[in-house]
Amino acid sequence: MEQPQRGIRALHTASTITVYQAYTPGIGVPAARHGRFPATWRRNRMTWIKPSFLWMMYRSDWGTGAGQETVLAVEITRDGFDWALRHSCLSSYVPALHPDRGAWQRELKTATTRVQWDPERDLNSRPLPYRSLQLGLSGEASARYADEWTVSISDVTPLAREIRALVDRGDQDAARRLLPQEQPYPAGDELLAHLRP
């Protein structure tokens, strides 16, 4: 099946979507243990969530990057995720979507969420010819994410290590079978028209 150039592929149910983040053990371990981010998690800074497991593996070097040793699967409500998309602005200026650079800058200044479309990755962290969404949350969106939208938080670091070990041994098929079963997320034009040129 041909992938859209810019699409959201994610593990999702009728009411939730799973996104990924990576933290130090000091934040990640208690977050997974209690199903909530600890008091040390800072609500006043932008936090980036990624629906793509393999993009998170690329970004965190399979949970071995400095400060990213604990990989979390955060299940959030689809209502919350859709709210974030509705209130988002692209993190870079796109002439086909913005009347001019000034209009984009004004929109960026007031938006509580930002969107980047980055190349999706394969099991070897090589870029693929289509892009996946990264969603930056700040202000109201960050607080809602932590306090309202989060349904559960799981530590998937052992899964990341197991898949990485299989890749390193050359067993791509076994590694692929362990990947989260991400499917196209049903976000229509109403949610994505302002984000896709």
Secondary structure, DSSP 8 states (H G I E B T S, - for coil): ----SEE-EE-B-SSEEEEEEEE-HHHHHHHHHHTS--TTS-TTS-EEEBS-HHHHHHHHTTTTSTT--EEEEEEEEHHHHHHHHHTEEESS--TTTSSSHHHHHHHHHH-SEEEEEEEEE-TT--EEEEEEEEEEE-HHHHHHIIIIIEEEEEE-HHHHHHHHHHHHTT-HHHHHHHS---EE----HHHHGGG--
